[in-house]
Amino acid sequence: MSDIQEIGEELYRRRKMLGLSQQQVAGANGMSRVTLSRFENGKLPEIGIRKVMTICATLGLELTIKDASQRPTLQELITEREN
């Protein structure tokens, strides 16, 4: 996954697959249903990593870290555009 919007979309899909409501997941994670909805829809500008991890755990998912070397850095993209 490359950004927070994609994570929110994946959590939405998993929640639906499990047949859980936003209220159930939000309540289990000490957040409002509106906050969870905004997160799932890519409308939440910031959410803490611990909160993301607890939502993932509630849905039987986990976050992983992988080498991003295959993707260009922002500086590489800027340099490429300038050339």
C-alpha positions as CSV (number, residue, x, y, z in Angstrom):
1,M,0.0,0.0,0.0
2,S,1.3,3.4,-0.8
3,D,-0.8,5.9,1.1
4,I,-3.3,6.4,3.8
5,Q,-6.2,6.5,1.4
6,E,-5.4,3.0,0.1
7,I,-5.1,1.7,3.7
8,G,-8.6,3.2,4.4
9,E,-10.0,1.5,1.3
10,E,-8.5,-1.8,2.3
11,L,-9.9,-1.5,5.8
12,Y,-13.3,-0.7,4.4
13,R,-13.2,-3.8,2.2
14,R,-12.2,-6.0,5.1
15,R,-14.9,-4.6,7.4
16,K,-17.6,-5.2,4.8
17,M,-16.3,-8.8,4.1
18,L,-16.5,-9.5,7.9
19,G,-20.1,-8.0,8.0
20,L,-19.2,-5.4,10.6
21,S,-20.7,-2.0,10.8
22,Q,-18.7,1.2,11.1
23,Q,-20.2,1.6,14.6
24,Q,-19.0,-1.8,15.7
25,V,-15.4,-1.3,14.5
26,A,-15.2,2.4,15.7
27,G,-16.6,1.5,19.1
28,A,-14.1,-1.4,19.5
29,N,-11.3,1.1,18.8
30,G,-12.4,4.0,20.9
31,M,-13.2,6.3,18.0
32,S,-16.3,7.8,16.5
33,R,-18.1,6.3,13.6
34,V,-17.6,9.6,11.7
35,T,-13.9,9.4,12.1
36,L,-13.8,5.8,10.9
37,S,-16.0,6.7,7.9
38,R,-13.7,9.6,7.0
39,F,-10.7,7.3,7.3
40,E,-12.2,4.7,5.0
41,N,-13.2,7.3,2.5
42,G,-9.8,9.1,2.4
43,K,-11.2,12.3,3.9
44,L,-9.2,12.1,7.2
45,P,-6.0,14.1,6.8
46,E,-4.2,12.5,9.9
47,I,-4.6,9.4,11.9
48,G,-2.1,8.0,14.3
49,I,-0.2,4.8,13.5
50,R,-1.4,3.2,16.8
51,K,-5.0,3.8,15.8
52,V,-4.4,2.3,12.4
53,M,-2.7,-0.8,14.0
54,T,-5.6,-1.3,16.4
55,I,-8.2,-1.1,13.6
56,C,-6.2,-3.6,11.6
57,A,-6.0,-5.9,14.6
58,T,-9.8,-5.7,15.1
59,L,-10.2,-6.7,11.5
60,G,-7.6,-9.5,11.6
61,L,-5.1,-7.6,9.6
62,E,-1.5,-6.4,10.2
63,L,0.7,-3.6,8.8
64,T,4.0,-4.6,7.3
65,I,7.0,-2.7,6.2
66,K,8.7,-3.4,2.9
67,D,11.6,-2.0,0.9
68,A,10.4,0.9,-1.2
69,S,13.5,1.1,-3.3
70,Q,11.6,0.1,-6.5
71,R,9.6,3.4,-6.3
72,P,11.3,6.7,-7.1
73,T,11.8,9.2,-4.3
74,L,10.3,12.7,-4.6
75,Q,13.7,14.2,-5.3
76,E,14.3,11.7,-8.1
77,L,11.0,12.6,-9.7
78,I,11.8,16.4,-9.4
79,T,15.2,15.8,-11.0
80,E,13.7,13.7,-13.8
81,R,11.1,16.4,-14.5
82,E,13.8,19.1,-14.6
83,N,15.9,17.2,-17.2
